[in-house]
Amino acid sequence: MSSHLSFDFTRMRSSSVGRWGASDAERKKIAPRLRDAKKEVLRIHESREQGWMSYPTDKDVGKKITSVVKQMNAFQTCLVLGIGGSDLAGRALYSALKPSKKKLVFAGANTDPDELFEIVDGLDLKNTCINIISKSGGTVEPMASFLYVLSQLEKKVGKRNVADHIVATTDPESGSLYELATKHGWAMLPIPRNIGGRFSALTAVGLFPLAFAGTDIQGIQKGAHQEFQAFQSESVEKNNACQYALLQYLAYTKRNQKIQIVMPYSAQLKEFGLWYRQIWAESLGKKVNRKKKIVNVGPTPISALGATDQHSQIQLYTEGPNDKTILFIEIEQFKNDLHVPANVFGMKELVQISGKRFRDILHAEREATSRALTASKRPNGTLFLKKITPGSIGALFMFYELATALSGELYDINAYNQPGVEAGKKAMHDILSR
Ligand code: PA5
């Protein structure tokens, strides 16, 4: 069993929120389908149809990444270019783990010229390595940004030296980026064929930039693997990822709670919320089910931040339509043990916070919000992490990947394709090539 995460879903149940939560009878009735969903997820893992569950145990991955990190040793900054699944995990891992040996800067997820100019203008390119990430190798936003960055790099370091700065993370056999990297001798890291964009967080996509910046990536891989082992060995009734997927699915299908919010009480996990938004939306939002029947299914993921959004979104969550589930993430221990100074000014109103630890105030805020939501019969749960470490963050990523895969089975849709995104990409190529 994973020791990194625990999941309290008491307040998602009918015993806490009445007809707006899942009853025991409902959960019992659907348990066989959940067991089948688990079997199918394990089957695609064992048959290697999907590689993201076993990848954290692949020893070669760490070795390859370490050797490219050594190759880039001379540089102090890495500019990471990518979009969607080739971008969000790196950002989320970096802001969660905050490695400080070297600096990461992210771009390529937009074609806003002012943003790109400012980012590149702020870099000392002579001292910067460029990690271009694109599985297909042809995505407009990161590739356009990359070509611009290359032109600027060339001006600074000369054509001959450009190759020393570049790491291409891409398909290991084909695509424009693969061909360019092969032709020009750029360092290359693979995104395995059987791992799709948004499930590639724990491949070189997320791990190379983090290793460059000084994170213990083995710790991330170990935490992810422990979470997967828990999924393999525990019953669906005991396993956190299984129960999470089930409760969200029941909320959607039985009670029309189609908006599913993740609200970490940790500024370091704000970017994680954006990664969650992508994996949940792009995997589960589908037009057809596996029998090709039109279903137009999919929960709408929202990311919020505690405590900040208590003074914004929470009003809607507590009193607006009861069409949501709210999932908090609480960190038990923080690195900095700050206290509010005691008895300052002797004001009556401020006595309640006088001398209190910030950590305890933050925990009280989450608990208070959860109680208020429960009193209004709004289903809400909490994922607890002891602290933010490479291990617990690896576990958190694997938890959500598993919950997404299980949800795909419950909705009976293909969680691994993205025809809606591809249609937009194709339309854009048509417009741009005119
Ligand atoms: O999850 C996905 O498949 C997408 O979000 C892709 O990651 C995104 O479109 C970027 O694609 P690529 O890595 O091919 O540039």
Boltz pocket constraint, residues with backbone or C-beta under 6 A from the ligand:
constraints:
  - pocket:
      binder: B
      contacts: [[A, 83], [A, 84], [A, 85], [A, 86], [A, 133], [A, 134], [A, 135], [A, 136], [A, 137], [A, 138], [A, 139], [A, 142], [A, 196], [A, 197], [A, 198], [A, 199], [A, 282], [A, 418], [A, 421]]
      max_distance: 6.0
